[in-house]
């Protein structure tokens, strides 16, 4: 018999400022709650403020939510990296709630981000992480990301990675 969690409808979709996901204070609060879970679990000190979050939702950035029925279970964000070059983008805030890990939610989120980046003409994606996040490192390595020298000044990041898209 299938577990109720697996039988639920799962979806990931891009959210923008115009979409209903962010149109009410309640919905913004729900989206923010998954980011707060990420910040707390990863012990993030430098957290995105409202303007940074809205930047992900602007014309050049992107933000996706993974949902199980009406519950946010994961997220990922994209932003351009003009300081590296016009065809460079960055993977930010990939997070899946613990109860939903192992169900390819992270793969679906990263697939959506990478497809968006390719369609936008981005040739490479960068990301930073911490050496304490071993499951994340294995995931990114499996997805084709390779370690590179530091590319930003994030004081919490200890590992920097890059993937060429095309």
Residue pairs with C-beta under 8 A, 6 or more apart in sequence:
5 68
5 99
5 100
6 103
8 68
8 69
9 68
9 69
10 66
10 67
10 68
10 73
10 103
10 105
10 108
11 66
11 67
12 64
12 65
12 66
12 67
12 74
12 105
12 108
12 109
12 112
13 64
13 65
13 67
13 112
14 62
14 63
14 64
14 112
14 116
15 21
15 22
15 31
15 57
15 63
15 64
15 65
16 22
16 57
16 63
17 54
17 57
17 58
20 27
21 27
21 31
21 65
22 28
22 31
22 57
30 72
31 65
31 72
31 75
32 53
33 72
34 65
34 72
34 73
34 74
34 75
34 95
34 97
35 47
35 48
35 53
35 75
35 93
35 95
37 95
37 97
38 44
38 75
38 93
38 95
39 47
41 95
42 95
42 130
42 133
43 156
44 156
45 155
45 156
46 154
46 155
46 156
48 56
48 93
53 63
55 61
55 79
56 62
56 63
56 77
56 78
56 79
56 92
57 63
60 79
60 80
61 77
61 78
61 79
61 80
62 77
62 78
62 79
62 113
62 116
63 75
63 76
63 77
63 78
63 93
64 75
64 76
64 77
64 109
64 112
64 113
65 72
65 74
65 75
66 72
66 73
66 74
66 75
66 96
66 100
66 105
66 108
66 109
67 73
68 100
73 96
73 97
73 99
73 100
73 105
74 94
74 95
74 96
74 97
74 100
74 105
74 106
74 109
75 93
75 94
75 95
75 109
76 91
76 92
76 93
76 94
76 95
76 109
76 110
76 112
76 113
77 91
77 92
77 93
78 89
78 90
78 91
78 92
78 113
78 116
78 117
79 89
79 90
79 92
80 86
80 88
80 89
80 90
80 122
81 88
81 89
81 90
81 126
81 151
82 88
84 124
84 126
84 151
87 121
87 122
87 123
87 124
88 122
88 123
88 124
88 125
88 126
89 117
89 120
89 122
89 124
89 125
89 126
90 125
90 126
90 127
91 110
91 113
91 125
91 126
91 127
92 127
94 106
94 109
94 110
94 127
94 136
96 105
96 106
96 109
106 139
107 143
110 143
113 125
114 125
114 165
117 125
117 165
118 165
118 166
122 165
123 164
123 165
123 166
124 162
124 163
124 164
124 165
125 145
125 162
125 163
125 165
126 148
126 151
126 160
126 161
126 162
127 140
127 145
127 160
127 161
127 162
128 151
128 152
128 154
128 157
128 159
128 160
128 161
129 136
129 137
129 140
129 157
129 158
129 159
129 161
130 156
130 157
130 158
130 159
131 137
131 158
131 159
137 159
140 161
143 163
144 163
145 161
145 162
145 163
146 161
146 162
146 163
147 159
147 160
147 161
148 160
148 161
148 162
149 160
150 157
150 160
151 160
151 162
152 160
